[in-house]
C-alpha cells in the first residue's frame, strides 16, 4: 500500500493519526512494519480501525521500541485479550502520558492484567478504559 510506503520513508514524522480507516488485522500488520522507521513518533492515533487482538500482536513489538511515544489511541477497536500485551510493550516509554483503550471488548481478567501493567507508566495523565466488557468491580482495581 502506498500509504504505508510513504509513512515508512518519512522518518521525521512525530505525529500520526489514522483514525477511522478500517485498517483491520492486515492493515495493522502493514502499519507495524512502517512504524519501525518512525523512531521519533510522539503521537499515534489508531482508534476506530477494527484492529483485532491479532493486529495488536503485530503492533506490540514495534510499540516496545517507541521510547518517546507520549500518546497512544486504540479506542473503538476490537481488542479483547491483547490489551495487557499492548500495555507491557509501552513500559519502555518513559514519556507515555495518554493511553486510550476505551470502547473495545476487554473483559474482567484482561482488564485486571492491563491495569496491573499501568503501574510502570508513571507519567500517565490521561487514561480511557471506558465502555469495555468488564464488571463494575473491576473498576475498583484502579
C-alpha angles and dihedrals in degrees: 000000000000093000093060091046090054091048092049092050094049102079093169096064111123099173127041123180117182096158116165101005099127094238094164123178096314094045090050089054092051091045091051089056091050094046091061088079097050100084094157097052111139102166124040120175115186101154123143096018104121090246109173130201088268091053091049089052088060091050098046098074090050092047088054089063095047099092096163096050111128103173131037120177116191098149122137096027133115100263116147112146103011098070094092089051091051092049091047089053090054094055093095091058106096091184103052106138106158129039123174118190098146125133097030129114099263111152132202100277095045092043090054091051091046093051091047089056092053091073092084093053094084096165094054110130101161125046128171117189096145129132098025128130101267130116122253090253091066090063090065090065088075 
